[in-house]
Amino acid sequence: MIKLLINGIGGKMGNEVAKLILQEKDMNLLGGLDRHNNSNSYYPIFPNIDSLLESPDVIIDFSTPEATISLLPYCMSHHIPMVIATTGFTKEQQNEILDTSVQIPIFQSSNMSYEITLVSQIIAKLSQKLPEADIEIVETHHNQKKDSPSGTALLLANSINAEGSYIYEFNRMQKREKRNPKEIGFSSIRGGNIVGEHSVFFFNPNETLEIKHTAHSRTIFAEGAIKATKFLVKQKIGYYTMKDLM
C-alpha cells in the first residue's frame, strides 16, 4: 500500500488526483497540503508539512513553484520521493530540484499526459526532417492559469531544441524586424475554462504542417501522475521524466 500526500490538494488538479487515488486499491490517501482548508472535503487537509500525523511514501505535487521548493528539505530529510507536476519554475528553482534528485527519487513533468510525450517525440523528429521550416507554438488555457507560455509549450520547444540551436521569441510585439530562421515563436491565449490545447506549426513556402493536442479533461493529467507514482516508488535515487514511462 502506497501512502500518498498531495501538495496543492485544494486546487483543481489536486482534487482530481485525490478522487482517482481513492479508487486505487494499492494506494492510501493520507490527505494533502493547502493553505485553504475546505471543511467539506473527504480527506484531511494540513496547512503545512509540520502538521502531518504520518509521513507519506510519496508526495504528488500540483501546487506553486514556491510551495514545491519549500517541501524539498522535508523530502530529503525523510527520504520521500516526489512527483512534481507544477510548472513555472525559475532556473534557480529548477536547479534546486535537480540538486535534490541526487539524494531522493524525483519524477518531474510539465505535462503528465502520455500523448503529449508522444507529440514531443514526433515534433523533435519533424524538426530534423524540416530544418528550413519556421516553427510556431500556440497554446490555449483557462483564464486562471498563471504562467505564460505554459510549461507544456516550453516542454515541446525543448524537445525540438535539444541541441540548443534555436532561440525562443515570447513577444514579437517589441520587435520591428523579420524573424530569425532559427526562432521558435510562442503565442499564449487565456480564456474561459479550457483545460489545455497546444499546436506546433511548421511553416514552409508552399505548405504548413500542424501537430495538435487537445486535453478535454484534467483526468488525463491525474492518471499520468498516478502512473508516475507507481513507477517512482520502484526507482533508485535520480531524476525521471515522462520519457522514462514510454
N, C-alpha and C positions, 0 to 999 in steps of 0.2 A: 504494500500500500504506500503510495507516494503522498506525503503530506505537503500541501501547497499553500502558499501565501501569494495574494495578488496585490502588487503595488499600484495604486490608482484604481481600486475596485469600484469607486463611486462613479467613474466615467462610463461612457457608452461601451467602450471596448472591455473595460474591466468587468462590467456587469455581464457582458456577453460571454466572456471566458468563464465567469463563475457559474452561469447556467449550464454550460457544457460540462464543466468539471463534475457537477452534481449528478450527471448522467454516466460518469465513468466509474466502473466497478473497482478499478485498481487505483483510484485517486480519492484523497480526503482533503476537502477544502477547510483549512483552519480559519479562514477569513481573509481580511485584506487591510491595507493601509490606505487611509484617505483623511484629508482634513475635515471633510464634511460627513458627519455620521448620520445616516438615514436610519431612523429607529424602526422603519417598516421593512428593512432588509431581512432576508432569511439566512444571513451569515453574520458573524461578528465583524465589526469594523473598529480598527485601532487607530488612534490619532498619530502614533509614532511607533518606531520599532521597539522602543523600550517597554511598551505596554503589552507586548506579546506574552501569552501564557505558555506557549510551546513553540520551539524552534521548528521551522519547516525543513523539508528535504530540498525544495526548490522554490525560488521566488520568480513569479512571472511578472514582468514589469511593463505596464501600459500607463505611463504617468507623464511626467515632465522631465526634461534634462536635469534640472536641479534636484528633483526627487530621486531620480535614478542614481546620480552621483553620490547623494547623501547615504545611500544604502551600501555602497561598495565596501567601506571599512567593516561594517557589521558582517557582510557576507564573507569577507576574507578571514576575520577573526573566528567565525563559526564554521568556516569551510562549506558554505552553502552556494551551490551553483545558481546562476541567474539566466533567465531567458529574457532578453531585452528587446522589446518591440517599440520602444519610444523613439521618436525622431527629433531632429533639430539640434543635435549636439554641436558644440563648437569644436574646433580642432583640439583644444586643450582638454575638453571633456572626453572626446573620443580617445585621446592618448591615455587618459586615466583608466578607461575601460580596457584598453589593450594591455596596459601595465597590470591590471587586476587579473587578467586572464592567464598570467604567468603563475598565479597562485591558486586560482579556482577555475572550474569549467564555466565558460560563458558562451551562450548562444545569442547572436545578435543579427537582426534583420530589420530593415526599414519597411519591409512588407512580408508578411507571413504567408502570402498566397503561393502555392506551388506553381500555378500557371504564370505568375509574374516572374518567377525564377526561370521558367522556360522561355518567356519573352526576352529576358535579359540575355540568355544564351543565343537566341535566334538573331537579335539585333547586333550582337557582337560579331557574329559571322557575316551578317549582311554588310556591316560597315567595312569589312575586309574585301568583300566582293564588289562594293560600290564606293571605291576610295575617292571618287570625284564628286560624290553627292553632297548637297547641302543638307544638314541634319537639324531638325527642329523637334523639340519635345513639348507637347501641350498636355497639361494636367488640369483636371476639374475636381473640386471637392466642395463639401458643405461649407456654409458660412461661418462655422465655429472653428475651423482649422486655423492653427496659429502660424505654422511655419510655411514659408513660400520661397522657392519651389518646394514641393513635397519631398519627403525622404525617398519615396519611390522614384520620382523623376531623377533625383541625383543617383540613385542606385542604377537606373537604366543608363544614364550618361556615363557613369563609371565603368559599366560593363563594356561600353564602346571605347572608352578612353583608357584602356588597361595599360597602354604604353605611355600615356601622358602627353600625346602629341596634339590633342585638341585643347582649345580654350573654351571656357564657359561664358556665355553672354546672358546675363539675367535681365538687363534693362536697356534695350536699344534706343529708348526714348532720349537718352542722353548723348547719342551719337549722331553724327551727320556725315557718315562715310559708308562705303559699301562694305559688306560683310567679309570677314576673313574666311578663306576657303576651309580652314580647319576649326571653324566656330561651331559650337553646339548652342543653339538658342533655346531659351525656356520661356514658356507662356503659362501663367497661372490664372485660373478662373475660380472664383469663390461665389457660391450662391446656393440657397435652398438647403436641402438635406441629402445632396448627392454623396454617396459613400466613397466613390473614387473612380476616376476614368483617366487613362493615360494613353496617349497616342505618340508614336515616334514616326516622323516623316523623313523619307529620303527623297530629296528633290534632284532630278536630273533635267537637262534641257527639254526633253521630249516626253517625259513620263514621271510619275510620282508613285512611290510605294509607301503605304501606310500600314504599320503594325499597331493594333489597338487592343487594349484590355479594359473591360468594364466590370467593376465589382458591384453586384446587385444587392449584396448583403454583407454585414460585418461578420457573419458566421464563418466565412472562409478564413478570416484572419485569426479568429478564435480557434478554429480547428487546426490551423497551422501552428499556433502557439502550443497546443496540447501535444501535437506530434513532436514538436521540438523538445518539449519537456520530457517525454518518454525516451527520446533519443539521448538527451543530455545526461540523464541520471546514470547512463551506462558508460559515459565517456571519462577519460582521464583529464587532468588539468590541461586547459588550452582554449583557443578561440575558435568558435564554429559558426557557420552561416547556413543559409538555406541550401547552398550547393552541396553541403555535406549530407543532406537528406535525399538528394537526387539518386 
